[in-house]
Amino acid sequence: MESAITLEKVTEIAQAAAGSEAYAIWFLIGAALVFFMQCGFAMVETGFTRAKNAGNIIMKNLMDFCIGTPMFMVIGFSLMLSENYLFGVIGKPNWQLFTNFTDPNMDWSSFTFNLVFCATAATIVSGAMAERTKFSAYCIYSAVISGVVYPIEAGWVWNSQGWLAQLGFVDFAGSAAIHSVGGVAALIGAIFLGPRIGKYDYDKNGKVTKVHAIPGHSLTLGALGTFILWFGWYGFNGAACTQLRGVGGLAAVFVTTTIAPAVAAVTTMTFTWIKNKKPDVSMTLNASLAGLVAITAPCATVDAIGATVIGLVAGILVVLVVELLDLKLHIDDPVGAVGVHLANGIWGTIADGFFNVESGVFYGGGFKHLGIQCLGELAIVAWTAVCMIIVFFCIKKFHGLRASKEEEIVGLDKLEHGLDSAYGGFIMAPQVMTEGAAGVGGIAAVAGTSITGNVPVEKAIPVSKGTTRPDAKFHMVTIITRPSKFNELKSAMNEINVTGMTLTNVLGCGVQHGNVMKYRGVEMDMTLLPKIKVDIVVSEVPVELVISAAKEILYTGNIGDGKIFVYDVDNVVKVRTGEEGYEALQD
């Protein structure tokens, strides 16, 4: 009988496969997962910004990869794998790699994997510069970072001849080489652009007097993007693993890549709950990404305890940096890219110096490795900052970086891409429902009801003219409240013999003193929220009874219970019969 397949045997098989075609297959699967992260970035950035710019955001995330591919193929890959380095810093580009693209026997796996990493570094910037950047200017930036900026510093880290690689600098999957680079570019781009229109109020001296929250239009899309990114991150961190078990093994990397973002999200949820009295949804989504960024460099060199501490710090750090930029430095970063990628890219890189199980400070390795990590991070940030200042300065001076005021107000989708809306026909118009003679329990007229022809007046249902209540008084009661309360309200009106009402879906807001709501740490202005407006005209039913029944049903004691308005009505006319006054309200 054959022996059972054990975990040890699977490990043995996986280790034997390292360096073989089987390993290359996993390497390429990892590359595919990293490519899928482009979708995640697009969804996060789209959800965290306004709907009028959704198409523009999607286009930028697409073109990051599509422009980056030829740039990396023609220039970047050869620069990244330079040869004959002078002190490991400046080397001769390996142009032979470009000519090898005509060789069908070339090992394409390395190129593909490094290409998707390059695209990730480029796409980080899109969110921080969202809603006010000229599309053409963004395409220029994307080409430069993919062709020159990223490949050179990535060569320092991952080319065996690079000076950081020779020093023993650890950045297993790119906290420094990818996320810090994207974060630095995002910060500099946001500074060059300036804030979105309406983000800050200024006094006559140009000093900020008030910060306004500009909520994203769909946290649902933001959450979808976050889960896609987390899923893709297993390829991001795991594809370079050449073994299944042990420190640096695939299983260990999957564990650390799970623990850090989970702990970061719990930390941010708790922190914002205590700080703002509510757990912040968007910041908690950001926190999971911050934890992933922070664990990217040390994912293969730290244990579960190290990953836990790294995630805990990331969860606090992302909130502090997002609020520092917005509330104190007044740098407008709509999606929190700087807090997620720059701050936690730096933290994750340095954290390896503390928690590396072989050379970290807390594991008896002394401070040498920590010093190397700090030096490498500083060099990468400095290189990127110098390059991107030059790039954005030149784009701003010679091409123009920011969209016009009209384009920003109307939306980049409309004026830059010719889209009335990225959502097309999915934008819903307010729906009006009228309940009439059929009773409150059913809808008598709804959109889509087909009426063919008119009934002649002489064939209409006969009615008696005149009125039995010439002195009747009429009142309109308008109730504005939560949509969730409609069924209860409908039943209550039915019980007191109200036989007709008109329901309209509306948007409403009100100033509620003492109930401060915050979005990403910023106090919210009045925000239009979905409401229903119910109009009821009564005569026989006492208006006081309608008000009393409505108040009893709608009351919760919380802000948002709604308001009731009462109007005097001069007359009522039933169109079908011509009846007026009291009779017009009867069946």
PyMOL commands that set and color helices and strands:
alter all, ss='L'
color gray80, all
select helices_A, chain A and resi 7-17+21-47+51-80+96-102+108-128+135-158+163-167+175-193+219-238+250-276+281-296+304-328+337-355+361-363+368-398+405-410+412-417+424-426+457-459+483-495+543-554+581-585
alter helices_A, ss='H'
color red, helices_A
select strands_A, chain A and resi 83-86+90-92+200-202+208-211+432-435+474-481+501-508+518-519+522-523+529-538+563-569
alter strands_A, ss='S'
color yellow, strands_A
deselect
rebuild
show_as cartoon
